[in-house]
């Protein structure tokens, strides 16, 4: 109301603020959900998993990427919190959050998906082709195919080497060869059996709690019911189990159910960052969110396994072997590293 001293913005018919309006300090902060508000969006979601009615960065809420970029530049603590780590910038703004009218995503936000002059799907197809030419086309891996055993194996794989994971799994299966027998074991017994894999107390608790939930909810120790569920529903259920994150869920979905999920481990994350397929600040879940929708059909398993092999043998954390890398022609980081070595050699 005119003359009331109200600090509410004056809106034009087109939805924009009047140039005469100067927002008060109370108006200026962005409406970014944190804490309880941000928790409404499950951190297990990936592309296609969003709740019905959620419009994303370009929909009803609008301005997600622009707002997140501005928040990061302002060094606000909320920039790395909540579902943003899994869903991306657009997840930080539900459709009813209010605030400013929709804005287009900044060019900086779009640039991530157009590095190298190709769309992400074309780049990933090219990467997979080059890796298969070097390493061959893998069709299987060492993961257990039976879902519950694969769940246990994948929990044991967290924060340890493959060798220690396999030793812990063999020790556990020798001690408790049947899943019902394992489910009735005392936590101390499970801890002792898997101690070689590290974090024995936490992993034993996750395994036993997951088995207990399956028994209570499904009447047995099986995950076969997930075969009838959509990929988002299956992933949401798996990530609701203790000790199961997005990577663990995607491993099960890919190797036990043959679904088009794309697990991202530390090797894949390192390669994807150097190829500039994902931002340098992306974590495992964020990288999975960005990559999974663009992996060509039928390439999920070969690309996953070959990227891991590349990361272990060639694209190492330090002193990567640029000259031996099959991706050197399409890798900005590799080209830069090769030029540096030539300069130092002169």
C-alpha atoms as one frame of an Amber mdcrd trajectory, in Angstrom:
protein
   0.000   0.000   0.000   1.401   3.404  -0.976   2.821   5.357   1.888   2.617
   2.432   4.288   6.370   2.019   4.495   6.073  -1.569   3.257   9.270  -3.012
   1.832   7.451  -5.343  -0.547   8.687  -5.115  -4.153   6.670  -3.173  -6.707
   5.923  -5.544  -9.591   5.152  -4.588 -13.171   2.497  -6.553 -15.120   5.261
  -8.520 -16.874   6.499  -9.881 -13.545   9.620  -7.710 -13.250  10.438  -5.316
 -10.454   9.952  -1.615 -11.015  13.254   0.258 -11.460  12.010   2.640  -8.779
  11.962  -0.121  -6.219  14.994  -0.527  -3.977  14.827  -3.763  -1.995  15.442
  -3.558   1.696  18.065  -5.725   3.398  15.379  -8.200   4.369  14.526  -8.785
   0.718  18.013  -9.250  -0.649  18.982 -12.749   0.585  18.123 -15.484  -1.886
  15.568 -18.080  -0.930  17.909 -21.089  -0.896  16.617 -24.090   1.076  19.021
 -25.503   3.630  18.755 -27.956   6.485  15.225 -29.359   6.795  14.024 -27.672
   3.596  16.830 -29.136   1.514  16.313 -32.574   3.048  12.907 -32.788   1.370
  14.700 -33.792  -1.802  16.205 -37.249  -1.389  19.956 -37.365  -1.940  19.520
 -40.693  -3.719  17.898 -39.104  -6.751  19.538 -39.000 -10.154  18.231 -37.847
 -13.546  14.677 -39.077 -13.997  14.277 -39.551 -10.242  12.843 -36.127  -9.403
   9.469 -36.044  -7.648   6.425 -35.367  -9.828   5.830 -31.682 -10.356   9.478
 -30.746  -9.923  10.518 -28.555 -12.832  14.273 -28.244 -12.329  16.466 -25.289
 -13.064  14.507 -24.042 -16.060  11.028 -24.747 -14.736   8.753 -23.209 -12.168
  11.442 -22.548  -9.591  13.822 -21.135 -12.179  17.282 -19.749 -11.896  18.818
 -22.716 -10.098  22.244 -22.761 -11.712  22.564 -18.990 -11.761  21.686 -18.766
  -8.112  24.064 -21.533  -7.091  26.948 -19.999  -9.036  26.316 -16.655  -7.371
  26.127 -18.298  -3.963  29.467 -20.019  -4.514  31.084 -16.763  -5.611  29.800
 -15.248  -2.390  31.437 -18.100  -0.422  28.182 -19.033   1.262  28.311 -22.255
   3.260  25.165 -23.629   1.642  26.850 -24.084  -1.727  28.000 -27.635  -0.901
  25.213 -28.757   1.384  22.206 -30.993   1.022  20.975 -32.591  -2.185  23.082
 -30.280  -4.352  25.876 -32.825  -3.990  23.767 -35.428  -5.824  21.138 -33.590
  -7.812  23.132 -30.619  -8.985  22.436 -26.924  -8.695  18.801 -27.152  -9.684
  18.013 -29.357  -6.696  18.627 -26.549  -4.273  15.424 -24.764  -5.230  12.021
 -26.474  -4.956   9.281 -25.127  -7.247   7.443 -23.298  -4.473  10.434 -21.517
  -2.989   9.334 -18.079  -4.207  11.928 -15.376  -4.730  12.882 -13.713  -7.973
  11.306 -14.536 -11.341  12.889 -17.301 -13.469  16.194 -16.545 -15.119  18.184
 -18.349 -17.746  21.124 -20.465 -16.621  24.425 -18.658 -16.937  26.802 -19.452
 -19.777  29.248 -20.700 -17.199  26.751 -23.353 -16.102  26.078 -24.484 -19.677
  29.736 -24.722 -20.623  30.223 -27.928 -18.636  28.200 -29.946 -21.155  29.736
 -28.547 -24.335  33.501 -28.851 -23.842  35.248 -29.977 -27.007  32.484 -28.839
 -29.357  30.360 -31.970 -28.885  27.399 -32.818 -26.729  28.134 -35.094 -23.732
  26.591 -38.171 -25.370  28.816 -37.846 -28.429  31.896 -37.278 -26.281  31.173
 -40.319 -24.089  30.555 -42.478 -27.167  33.922 -41.351 -28.554  35.636 -42.032
 -25.216  34.129 -45.527 -25.019  35.180 -46.300 -28.602  38.782 -45.238 -27.940
  38.973 -47.212 -24.698  37.562 -50.366 -26.301  40.126 -50.040 -29.090  42.891
 -50.041 -26.454  41.574 -52.388 -23.752  38.931 -54.442 -25.537  35.233 -54.566
 -24.725  34.654 -56.042 -21.240  31.293 -57.670 -20.678  31.673 -59.024 -17.160
  33.521 -58.177 -13.961  34.347 -59.745 -10.617  31.188 -58.510  -8.907  28.749
 -61.062  -7.544  25.653 -61.327  -9.710  23.315 -62.449  -6.906  21.933 -59.126
  -5.620  22.156 -59.683  -1.850  25.695 -61.061  -2.012  26.621 -58.196  -4.326
  25.136 -55.770  -1.790  27.382 -57.236   0.916  30.429 -57.195  -1.378  29.815
 -53.577  -2.356  29.435 -52.450   1.258  32.760 -54.156   1.987  34.382 -52.322
  -0.943  33.911 -48.903   0.624  37.136 -47.084   1.568  39.421 -50.016   0.882
  41.304 -51.717  -1.945  39.800 -54.402  -4.156  42.241 -56.927  -2.696  41.177
 -56.217   0.892  37.522 -56.168  -0.138  37.842 -59.612  -1.710  39.708 -60.998
   1.314  37.035 -59.680   3.654  34.245 -61.122   1.497  35.882 -64.560   1.264
  36.459 -64.596   5.009  32.836 -63.649   5.665  31.420 -66.265   3.290  33.666
 -68.973   4.749  32.443 -68.116   8.236  28.794 -67.710   7.189  28.241 -69.563
   3.884  24.478 -68.934   3.844  22.790 -65.527   4.071  20.274 -66.611   6.787
  23.211 -67.810   8.889  24.957 -64.465   8.431  21.793 -62.565   9.336  21.649
 -64.356  12.718  25.307 -63.689  13.549  26.425 -61.408  16.356  27.940 -58.079
  15.260  31.250 -58.995  16.902  31.449 -62.185  14.830  30.881 -60.298  11.584
  33.405 -57.623  12.573  36.049 -60.266  13.203  35.403 -61.909   9.837  35.687
 -58.686   7.819  38.361 -56.871   9.819  40.910 -57.078   6.993  38.695 -54.791
   4.902  38.775 -51.911   7.393  35.914 -50.038   9.100  34.733 -53.416  10.372
  32.316 -52.089  13.000  30.486 -49.738  10.639  30.343 -52.231   7.770  29.148
 -55.076   9.999  26.359 -52.850  11.305  25.301 -51.865   7.785  25.253 -55.473
   6.557  23.258 -56.828   9.485  20.779 -53.943   9.506  20.183 -54.262   5.759
  19.540 -58.009   6.074  17.204 -57.416   9.007  15.193 -54.885   7.003  14.874
 -57.240   4.045  13.589 -59.989   6.312  11.055 -57.711   7.986   9.812 -56.007
   4.827  10.039 -58.800   2.248   9.835 -61.944   4.362  13.216 -63.172   3.108
  16.696 -62.178   2.039  16.077 -61.124  -1.536  16.216 -58.042  -3.723  14.591
 -59.677  -6.739  11.474 -57.536  -6.311  13.517 -54.584  -7.607  13.514 -56.146
 -11.075   9.901 -55.049 -11.448  10.550 -51.476 -10.351  11.691 -48.525 -12.407
  15.312 -47.440 -12.194  14.491 -44.412  -9.986  12.339 -46.523  -7.635  14.950
 -49.270  -7.359  17.698 -46.746  -6.682  15.597 -44.940  -4.077  14.953 -48.210
  -2.217  18.598 -49.260  -2.243  19.831 -45.908  -0.979  17.342 -46.136   1.874
  19.328 -49.099   3.224  22.081 -48.352   5.758  25.540 -47.992   4.275  24.235
 -47.771   0.713  24.950 -44.588  -1.224  24.464 -43.692  -4.865  27.636 -45.468
  -6.011  26.780 -48.698  -4.164  23.217 -48.636  -5.486  24.405 -48.075  -9.054
  26.874 -50.966  -8.811  24.040 -53.305  -7.815  21.695 -51.969 -10.469  24.299
 -52.318 -13.219  25.923 -55.644 -12.373  23.127 -57.560 -10.641  20.096 -56.232
 -12.508  21.558 -55.148 -15.847  20.054 -51.673 -15.520  21.461 -48.598 -17.246
  22.955 -47.096 -14.102  26.448 -45.634 -14.167  28.568 -46.039 -11.014  31.308
 -43.451 -10.559  34.321 -44.303  -8.396  37.423 -42.235  -7.663  39.184 -43.367
 -10.856  36.249 -42.456 -13.087  35.821 -39.138 -11.294  39.477 -38.251 -11.855
  39.300 -39.102 -15.572  36.002 -37.248 -16.041  37.423 -34.129 -14.400  40.518
 -34.189 -16.603  38.369 -34.662 -19.699  36.227 -31.776 -18.421  33.112 -33.880
 -18.657  32.266 -32.747 -15.122  33.300 -29.686 -13.099  36.514 -29.881 -11.103
  34.437 -29.533  -7.919  32.124 -32.474  -8.675  32.028 -35.340  -6.185  31.107
 -38.968  -6.939  27.341 -38.506  -6.758  27.346 -35.226  -8.662  29.463 -36.798
 -11.409  27.042 -39.728 -11.663  24.183 -37.239 -11.992  25.931 -35.446 -14.844
  27.217 -38.491 -16.738  24.516 -41.156 -16.445  21.893 -39.579 -18.761  24.455
 -39.242 -21.565  26.082 -42.698 -21.531  25.127 -44.347 -24.848  22.815 -47.337
 -24.633  24.736 -50.553 -24.098  27.923 -48.751 -23.060  27.336 -48.476 -19.302
  29.290 -51.574 -18.274  32.157 -51.370 -20.824  32.638 -47.648 -20.222  32.555
 -48.071 -16.439  35.119 -50.892 -16.412  37.435 -49.356 -19.008  37.459 -45.958
 -17.295  38.482 -47.667 -14.052  41.287 -49.501 -15.847  42.441 -46.282 -17.504
  42.468 -44.501 -14.130  44.508 -47.245 -12.489  47.069 -47.854 -15.222  47.470
 -44.565 -17.104  45.441 -41.627 -15.765  47.002 -41.911 -12.317  46.457 -39.336
  -9.542  50.044 -38.118  -9.879  52.363 -38.343 -12.874  49.730 -39.509 -15.375
  51.154 -41.189 -18.473  49.868 -38.697 -21.033  51.899 -40.082 -23.924  50.394
 -43.565 -23.446  46.790 -42.455 -23.013  44.309 -43.433 -25.746  42.256 -40.353
 -24.822  45.103 -37.858 -25.297  43.637 -36.390 -28.535  40.395 -35.486 -26.732
  41.769 -34.646 -23.276  42.443 -30.955 -22.504  44.427 -31.859 -19.384  46.542
 -34.369 -21.295  47.327 -31.892 -24.059  48.298 -29.271 -21.487  50.511 -31.745
 -19.598  52.241 -32.843 -22.800  52.998 -29.238 -23.753  54.463 -28.601 -20.297
  56.846 -31.533 -20.638  57.978 -30.374 -24.065  58.650 -26.888 -22.692  60.707
 -28.237 -19.783  62.652 -30.543 -22.114  63.919 -27.631 -24.241
